[in-house]
């Protein structure tokens, strides 16, 4: 395999790495809530039923913002069901995931959990079966200080101070025919604009996310964004994007190049948003809230739904992630960082059990899945300014995306500390030597080379019995000589190269 080349220069600035890029997602789906973040009676649970082992792992993961309560779930959700005395809350049918929702865990419990986890809450309002009034009621309950019916109700429920939620999603995936209350782009755009305008009358400090396409492959993609934004552009701050990559077809070469598709998706949404902005004579540039993304064995979902009746918190799409999946997740994070100038929020879906980096057993332990590690390390070390990188090197052929680069990279430079983090994925099945030119940042020495590699055991997973099978490992630290360094990127691997100022 020929050497790859990469030049790092602080002049090639993209934007600061927004901490909101390292978001996650808690939906009332499967065991994400019940048996995930919340399980009264569990050995680790606190007096409120919050699993402390999951809280500890959430903090270790480095999550910054968490979207709640859905997802498809929100499109028929009544937020009032989840406040007040737990014994008085109604049991409802959840149409999205064919379950019975007990409402034992709701808005107030989530806000308590978010505070304990040290994450920013991101709330979604129901624009499927509800509308402007219900969104305003929810906002009044969460953010108004007091002296009104709903803000005083929050205080009666034990939250004297307002929750101060700053991020709000105007519905979820309203382009999808599977969504309860599915609408056309014009129907949704008008409703979203009216809701946004009214919500900002109550609290003009909030930021709002309009629903974009639930996938680049949707037949309405781009036309949906254009129509929705013509209604909402002046009222919202973000347009959403969702994507999942399914390994089920066995096409590993294409799976490893999934970031090529995500990159194109972002570029096309930005182009569409900028077109509408130009058409409306708007100087402000909208950002993207990539508030659902992950690897997901989606082909398994329907059988999970079909084989059972209406039950509480079933085990649903609890995918066991492989070493290859970890490399893909690391590459998707590289893509999000590379577009830091236009990605303002991103949420990996979901946090616990449901297509998640954290797995648990009811009454038992919690453990880290393989995909936990690239997320945690990226969140920890991607601090500062994202630098544009243009690696050169070998390519390989994929069935889905044609000829793609074997190497994908991004760099983040912390100007305060002088530290540099280079994130690199080798998608190929061979080791790739990488030559780094660091002369634009003189005086650096290499601190560490950490990898999550799948080359020798691509199907390895972490399980309750063997929770450390796929973990990061440190390789030989490269030497920086004359502003240059060389490293060997293992086959099918995600890599973190850290450089610090020499003493």
C-alpha positions as CSV (number, residue, x, y, z in Angstrom):
1,X,0.0,0.0,0.0
2,X,1.6,3.4,-1.0
3,X,2.1,6.1,1.6
4,X,-0.6,8.6,2.3
5,X,0.3,12.3,2.8
6,X,-1.3,14.8,5.1
7,X,-0.5,18.5,5.7
8,X,-1.7,20.2,8.8
9,X,-1.8,24.0,8.8
10,X,-3.5,26.4,11.2
11,X,-4.4,28.7,8.4
12,X,-6.8,26.2,7.0
13,X,-9.6,26.9,9.6
14,X,-13.1,25.6,9.3
15,X,-14.8,26.7,12.5
16,X,-14.6,26.0,16.3
17,X,-15.7,22.5,17.2
18,X,-19.1,23.1,18.8
19,X,-19.6,20.9,21.8
20,X,-23.2,20.3,20.7
21,X,-21.9,18.1,18.0
22,X,-21.4,15.4,20.6
23,X,-25.0,14.9,21.4
24,X,-27.1,11.9,22.0
25,X,-30.8,10.9,22.0
26,X,-33.2,9.4,24.6
27,X,-36.5,8.2,23.2
28,X,-39.3,6.3,24.7
29,X,-38.4,3.3,22.6
30,X,-37.6,-0.2,23.7
31,X,-35.4,-0.2,26.8
32,X,-33.7,3.2,26.2
33,X,-35.7,4.7,29.1
34,X,-37.1,1.8,31.1
35,X,-34.2,-0.4,31.9
36,X,-31.7,2.0,30.4
37,X,-31.5,5.4,32.0
38,X,-34.3,4.6,34.5
39,X,-34.8,1.5,36.6
40,X,-36.2,1.8,40.1
41,X,-35.0,-1.1,42.3
42,X,-31.8,-1.6,40.3
43,X,-28.7,-2.0,42.6
44,X,-27.2,1.2,41.2
45,X,-30.4,3.3,41.1
46,X,-30.8,6.4,43.2
47,X,-33.9,7.3,45.1
48,X,-35.5,8.7,41.9
49,X,-34.9,5.4,40.0
50,X,-32.0,6.8,37.8
51,X,-29.4,4.2,37.1
52,X,-26.1,5.6,38.4
53,X,-24.0,3.2,36.3
54,X,-25.6,4.6,33.1
55,X,-25.1,8.1,34.4
56,X,-21.4,7.4,35.0
57,X,-21.0,6.0,31.4
58,X,-22.9,8.9,29.9
59,X,-20.5,11.3,31.5
60,X,-17.5,9.2,30.4
61,X,-19.0,9.2,26.9
62,X,-18.7,13.0,26.9
63,X,-22.3,13.6,25.8
64,X,-23.1,17.4,25.5
65,X,-26.8,17.5,24.6
66,X,-29.6,14.9,24.7
67,X,-32.7,15.1,22.5
68,X,-36.0,13.9,24.1
69,X,-38.6,12.3,24.0
70,X,-38.4,11.3,20.4
71,X,-38.1,10.4,17.6
72,X,-41.2,8.8,16.2
73,X,-42.6,8.5,19.7
74,X,-43.1,12.3,20.0
75,X,-45.6,12.5,17.1
76,X,-48.5,11.1,19.2
77,X,-47.1,12.0,22.7
78,X,-49.0,14.1,25.2
79,X,-46.4,15.8,27.4
80,X,-48.8,16.4,30.2
81,X,-49.0,12.6,30.7
82,X,-45.4,12.7,32.0
83,X,-45.7,15.3,34.8
84,X,-47.2,15.2,38.3
85,X,-47.6,12.3,40.7
86,X,-46.4,9.1,39.0
87,X,-49.4,7.2,40.4
88,X,-51.8,9.5,38.6
89,X,-50.3,9.2,35.2
90,X,-52.2,7.5,32.4
91,X,-51.1,4.4,30.5
92,X,-51.2,5.0,26.8
93,X,-50.7,3.1,23.5
94,X,-47.6,4.2,21.8
95,X,-48.3,3.9,18.1
96,X,-44.8,4.5,16.9
97,X,-43.2,1.4,18.5
98,X,-46.3,-0.7,19.3
99,X,-45.8,-0.5,23.1
100,X,-47.7,0.5,26.2
101,X,-46.3,3.7,27.7
102,X,-46.7,3.9,31.4
103,X,-45.5,7.5,31.7
104,X,-43.7,6.6,34.9
105,X,-40.7,8.5,33.4
106,X,-41.6,11.9,31.9
107,X,-40.5,15.5,31.4
108,X,-39.6,16.2,35.0
109,X,-37.7,13.0,35.4
110,X,-35.8,13.7,32.2
111,X,-34.9,17.2,33.3
112,X,-33.6,15.7,36.6
113,X,-31.6,13.1,34.8
114,X,-30.2,15.7,32.4
115,X,-29.0,17.8,35.3
116,X,-27.4,14.7,36.9
117,X,-25.7,13.7,33.7
118,X,-24.4,17.3,33.0
119,X,-26.1,17.4,29.6
120,X,-28.1,20.1,27.8
121,X,-31.7,19.1,27.2
122,X,-33.1,19.3,23.6
123,X,-36.9,19.0,23.6
124,X,-39.1,18.0,20.7
125,X,-42.7,19.1,20.4
126,X,-45.5,17.0,18.9
127,X,-46.5,18.5,15.5
128,X,-48.0,15.2,14.3
129,X,-51.2,14.9,16.3
130,X,-50.9,18.3,18.1
131,X,-50.0,21.8,17.2
132,X,-49.3,25.4,18.3
133,X,-51.3,25.4,21.5
134,X,-49.6,22.3,22.9
135,X,-46.1,23.5,22.0
136,X,-46.8,26.8,23.8
137,X,-48.1,25.0,26.8
138,X,-45.0,22.9,27.0
139,X,-42.7,25.9,26.6
140,X,-44.6,27.8,29.3
141,X,-44.3,24.8,31.7
142,X,-40.5,24.4,31.1
143,X,-39.2,28.0,30.7
144,X,-41.6,30.6,32.2
145,X,-40.5,31.6,35.7
146,X,-43.9,31.6,37.4
147,X,-47.2,33.3,38.0
148,X,-49.1,31.4,35.3
149,X,-51.1,28.2,35.4
150,X,-48.5,26.0,33.8
151,X,-45.3,27.6,35.2
152,X,-46.9,27.4,38.7
153,X,-47.8,23.7,38.0
154,X,-44.1,23.0,37.3
155,X,-43.3,24.7,40.6
156,X,-46.0,22.6,42.4
157,X,-44.3,19.5,40.9
158,X,-41.0,20.5,42.6
159,X,-39.1,22.5,40.1
160,X,-39.2,26.0,41.5
161,X,-36.8,27.4,38.9
162,X,-37.6,27.1,35.1
163,X,-35.7,24.4,33.2
164,X,-34.5,27.0,30.7
165,X,-34.5,24.6,27.7
166,X,-32.8,26.4,24.8
167,X,-33.0,23.8,22.0
168,X,-36.4,22.8,20.5
169,X,-37.3,20.4,17.6
170,X,-40.4,21.3,15.7
171,X,-41.7,17.8,15.3
172,X,-39.9,14.8,14.0
173,X,-39.5,13.3,10.5
174,X,-42.7,14.8,9.3
175,X,-41.7,13.8,5.7
176,X,-42.1,10.1,6.6
177,X,-45.3,8.2,5.7
178,X,-44.6,6.1,8.8
179,X,-45.0,9.2,11.1
180,X,-48.2,9.6,13.0
181,X,-49.6,12.8,11.6
182,X,-47.5,12.8,8.4
183,X,-47.8,15.9,6.4
184,X,-46.8,17.4,3.1
185,X,-44.0,19.9,3.0
186,X,-46.4,22.8,2.6
187,X,-48.6,21.5,5.5
188,X,-45.7,21.0,7.8
189,X,-43.9,24.1,6.8
190,X,-46.9,26.3,7.5
191,X,-47.5,24.7,10.9
192,X,-43.8,24.8,11.9
193,X,-43.6,28.5,11.0
194,X,-46.7,29.3,13.0
195,X,-45.4,27.3,16.0
196,X,-42.0,28.8,15.8
197,X,-43.3,32.4,15.6
198,X,-45.5,31.8,18.6
199,X,-42.9,30.0,20.7
200,X,-40.5,32.9,20.2
201,X,-43.1,35.3,21.5
202,X,-42.9,33.4,24.9
203,X,-39.1,33.0,24.9
204,X,-37.1,34.7,22.1
205,X,-33.9,33.2,23.4
206,X,-34.7,29.7,22.2
207,X,-33.2,28.0,19.1
208,X,-35.6,26.0,16.8
209,X,-35.0,23.1,14.5
210,X,-37.3,22.6,11.5
211,X,-37.7,19.0,10.2
212,X,-35.6,18.2,7.2
213,X,-35.6,15.0,5.4
214,X,-35.4,11.8,7.4
215,X,-32.9,10.4,4.9
216,X,-31.0,11.4,1.7
217,X,-32.8,8.6,-0.1
218,X,-36.3,9.9,0.5
219,X,-38.2,10.6,-2.8
220,X,-38.9,14.1,-1.5
221,X,-35.4,14.9,-0.5
222,X,-34.2,18.5,-1.2
223,X,-37.7,19.5,-2.5
224,X,-38.9,19.0,1.1
225,X,-36.1,21.2,2.6
226,X,-36.7,23.9,0.0
227,X,-40.5,24.1,0.6
228,X,-40.2,23.8,4.4
229,X,-37.5,26.5,4.6
230,X,-39.5,28.9,2.3
231,X,-42.1,28.8,5.2
232,X,-39.7,28.8,8.1
233,X,-36.4,30.3,7.2
234,X,-36.8,33.6,9.1
235,X,-38.2,31.8,12.2
236,X,-35.8,28.8,12.7
237,X,-32.1,28.3,13.4
238,X,-31.5,24.8,12.1
239,X,-32.8,22.3,9.6
240,X,-32.6,18.7,10.7
241,X,-30.9,15.8,8.9
242,X,-31.2,12.1,9.8
243,X,-29.2,9.1,8.5
244,X,-28.5,5.5,9.4
245,X,-26.2,3.0,7.8
246,X,-27.2,-0.7,7.7
247,X,-24.5,-3.4,7.7
248,X,-27.1,-6.2,7.1
249,X,-26.3,-6.7,3.4
250,X,-22.8,-7.8,4.2
251,X,-21.2,-5.2,1.9
252,X,-18.4,-4.2,4.3
253,X,-16.4,-2.2,1.8
254,X,-19.4,0.1,1.2
255,X,-20.3,0.2,4.9
256,X,-16.8,1.5,5.7
257,X,-17.3,4.3,3.2
258,X,-20.7,5.4,4.7
259,X,-19.2,8.8,5.6
260,X,-19.0,9.5,1.8
261,X,-22.8,9.5,1.8
262,X,-23.1,11.6,4.9
263,X,-20.7,14.1,3.5
264,X,-22.8,14.4,0.3
265,X,-26.0,14.7,2.4
266,X,-24.6,17.6,4.4
267,X,-23.3,19.4,1.3
268,X,-26.6,19.0,-0.5
269,X,-28.7,20.2,2.5
270,X,-26.4,23.2,2.9
271,X,-26.8,24.0,-0.8
272,X,-30.5,23.8,-0.6
273,X,-30.7,26.0,2.5
274,X,-28.4,28.6,1.0
275,X,-30.6,28.6,-2.2
276,X,-33.7,29.4,-0.1
277,X,-31.8,32.0,1.9
278,X,-30.7,33.7,-1.4
279,X,-34.2,33.5,-2.8
280,X,-35.6,35.2,0.4
281,X,-32.8,37.7,0.5
282,X,-31.6,36.4,3.9
283,X,-28.1,37.1,5.0
284,X,-28.1,34.7,7.9
285,X,-26.9,31.2,7.1
286,X,-28.8,28.3,8.7
287,X,-27.0,25.5,10.3
288,X,-27.8,21.8,10.3
289,X,-29.0,19.8,13.3
290,X,-27.9,16.3,12.5
291,X,-30.0,15.0,15.3
292,X,-30.2,11.3,14.4
293,X,-27.3,9.3,13.0
294,X,-25.7,5.9,13.6
295,X,-25.1,2.5,12.3
296,X,-28.3,0.5,12.6
297,X,-29.2,-3.0,11.5
298,X,-32.6,-1.6,10.3
299,X,-33.7,-4.8,8.5
300,X,-34.3,-6.4,11.9
301,X,-36.8,-3.8,13.1
302,X,-40.0,-5.0,11.5
303,X,-39.6,-8.6,12.7
304,X,-39.2,-7.2,16.2
305,X,-42.4,-5.3,15.9
306,X,-44.4,-8.1,14.2
307,X,-43.6,-10.9,16.6
308,X,-45.3,-9.4,19.7
309,X,-48.4,-7.6,21.0
310,X,-48.7,-4.4,23.1
311,X,-46.2,-4.7,25.9
312,X,-44.2,-2.4,28.2
313,X,-40.6,-1.6,27.3
314,X,-39.7,-4.6,25.1
315,X,-36.1,-5.3,24.0
316,X,-36.1,-3.5,20.6
317,X,-33.3,-3.2,18.1
318,X,-30.6,-3.9,20.7
319,X,-27.9,-4.2,18.1
320,X,-24.5,-5.7,19.1
321,X,-21.9,-3.5,17.5
322,X,-18.8,-4.9,15.9
323,X,-15.3,-3.5,15.7
324,X,-16.1,-2.5,12.1
325,X,-19.1,-0.6,13.3
326,X,-16.9,1.3,15.6
327,X,-14.6,2.4,12.7
328,X,-17.7,3.6,10.8
329,X,-19.0,5.6,13.7
330,X,-15.6,7.2,14.2
331,X,-15.6,8.1,10.5
332,X,-19.1,9.7,10.7
333,X,-17.8,11.8,13.6
334,X,-14.9,12.9,11.4
335,X,-17.4,14.1,8.8
336,X,-19.5,16.0,11.3
337,X,-16.4,17.8,12.5
338,X,-15.2,18.5,9.0
339,X,-18.4,20.5,8.5
340,X,-18.2,22.3,11.8
341,X,-19.0,25.6,10.0
342,X,-22.5,24.3,9.2
343,X,-23.2,21.5,11.7
344,X,-24.4,23.1,14.9
345,X,-25.9,20.1,16.7
346,X,-25.6,16.4,16.2
347,X,-27.2,13.6,18.2
348,X,-26.1,9.9,17.9
349,X,-29.2,7.8,18.2
350,X,-29.7,6.4,20.8
351,X,-28.0,6.5,24.3
352,X,-28.8,3.2,26.0
353,X,-29.8,-0.2,24.6
354,X,-31.6,0.9,21.5
355,X,-28.9,1.1,18.7
356,X,-26.7,2.5,21.5
357,X,-23.2,2.9,22.7
358,X,-24.3,1.8,26.2
359,X,-26.0,-1.5,26.9
360,X,-27.6,-2.8,30.1
361,X,-29.3,-5.8,31.6
362,X,-32.3,-5.2,33.7
363,X,-31.2,-5.8,37.3
364,X,-27.6,-6.3,36.0
365,X,-24.6,-4.4,34.7
366,X,-24.1,-1.8,32.1
367,X,-21.2,-2.0,29.6
368,X,-19.6,-0.1,26.7
369,X,-20.3,-1.2,23.2
370,X,-17.5,-1.0,20.6
371,X,-19.0,2.3,19.2
372,X,-18.6,3.9,22.6
373,X,-14.9,4.4,22.3
374,X,-14.4,6.5,19.2
375,X,-17.2,8.8,20.3
376,X,-15.8,9.2,23.8
377,X,-12.3,9.9,22.6
378,X,-13.4,12.3,19.9
379,X,-15.6,14.2,22.4
380,X,-12.7,14.4,24.8
381,X,-10.0,15.6,22.5
382,X,-11.7,17.5,19.7
383,X,-11.4,20.8,21.4
384,X,-10.5,24.0,19.7
385,X,-10.7,24.9,16.0
386,X,-11.4,22.4,13.2
387,X,-8.7,22.5,10.5
388,X,-9.4,21.5,6.9
389,X,-7.3,18.5,5.8
390,X,-6.9,17.2,2.3
391,X,-5.1,13.8,2.5
392,X,-3.7,12.2,-0.6
393,X,-3.3,8.4,-0.8
394,X,-4.7,5.1,-2.0
395,X,-8.3,4.4,-3.0
396,X,-10.4,1.3,-3.1
397,X,-13.5,0.3,-5.0
398,X,-17.0,0.0,-3.4
399,X,-20.2,-1.3,-4.9
400,X,-22.3,1.6,-3.5
401,X,-20.1,4.6,-3.8
402,X,-17.6,3.7,-6.5
403,X,-13.9,4.5,-6.0
404,X,-13.4,6.1,-2.5
405,X,-10.3,7.3,-0.6
406,X,-8.9,4.7,1.8
407,X,-8.1,7.5,4.3
408,X,-10.4,10.0,5.9
409,X,-9.1,12.7,8.3
410,X,-9.8,15.8,10.3
411,X,-7.7,17.8,12.7
412,X,-8.6,20.0,15.7
413,X,-6.2,22.5,17.1
414,X,-6.6,24.0,20.6
415,X,-5.0,27.4,20.3
416,X,-5.0,27.9,24.1
417,X,-3.0,24.8,25.0
418,X,-1.3,24.4,21.6
419,X,-2.5,20.8,21.4
420,X,-3.4,19.1,18.1
421,X,-5.6,16.1,17.6
422,X,-5.6,14.3,14.3
423,X,-8.5,11.9,13.7
424,X,-7.9,9.4,10.9
425,X,-9.8,6.4,9.6
426,X,-8.2,3.7,7.4
427,X,-11.2,2.2,5.5
428,X,-9.1,-0.3,3.6
429,X,-8.2,-3.9,4.5
430,X,-4.5,-3.1,4.4
431,X,-2.2,-1.1,6.7
432,X,-1.6,2.4,5.3
433,X,1.6,4.4,6.1
434,X,0.8,8.0,6.7
435,X,3.3,10.9,6.4
436,X,2.3,14.0,8.4
437,X,3.6,17.5,7.6
438,X,3.3,19.5,10.8
439,X,5.6,22.4,9.9
440,X,2.7,24.8,10.1
441,X,2.6,24.1,13.8
442,X,6.2,24.1,14.9
443,X,7.4,22.8,18.2
444,X,5.1,19.9,18.6
445,X,5.9,16.4,19.9
446,X,3.8,13.3,19.6
447,X,1.9,12.4,22.8
448,X,0.0,9.3,21.7
449,X,-1.3,7.1,18.9
450,X,-4.6,5.4,19.9
451,X,-6.5,3.1,17.7
452,X,-9.7,1.0,17.5
453,X,-8.8,-1.5,14.9
454,X,-11.0,-4.2,13.2
455,X,-8.5,-5.7,10.9
456,X,-7.8,-9.0,12.7
457,X,-11.3,-9.5,14.3
458,X,-13.8,-7.4,12.4
459,X,-16.9,-9.1,13.9
460,X,-15.8,-8.8,17.5
461,X,-18.4,-7.3,19.9
462,X,-18.5,-6.3,23.6
463,X,-20.9,-8.4,25.6
464,X,-21.9,-8.6,29.3
465,X,-19.6,-11.7,29.6
466,X,-16.8,-10.0,27.7
467,X,-17.2,-6.2,27.9
468,X,-13.6,-5.3,27.0
469,X,-13.1,-7.3,23.8
470,X,-13.2,-4.2,21.6
471,X,-11.3,-1.3,23.3
472,X,-8.9,1.4,22.3
473,X,-5.2,0.4,22.4
474,X,-2.1,2.6,22.2
475,X,0.4,2.0,19.4
476,X,4.0,3.2,19.1
477,X,4.1,6.9,19.5
478,X,5.6,8.5,16.4
479,X,8.7,10.8,16.4
480,X,8.4,14.3,15.1
481,X,11.6,15.3,13.3
482,X,11.8,18.7,11.5
483,X,8.1,19.1,11.7
484,X,7.4,15.7,10.0
485,X,6.2,12.4,11.4
486,X,5.2,9.0,10.0
487,X,2.7,6.5,11.4
488,X,1.2,3.2,10.3
489,X,-2.6,3.2,10.3
490,X,-3.7,-0.4,10.9
491,X,-6.1,-2.0,8.4
492,X,-9.7,-1.1,9.0
493,X,-9.1,1.3,11.9
494,X,-10.1,4.5,13.6
495,X,-7.1,6.4,14.9
496,X,-6.4,9.4,17.2
497,X,-3.0,11.0,17.0
498,X,-2.3,13.6,19.7
499,X,0.5,16.2,19.6
500,X,1.4,18.6,22.3
501,X,3.9,21.5,22.6
502,X,7.4,20.2,23.3
503,X,8.9,21.3,26.7
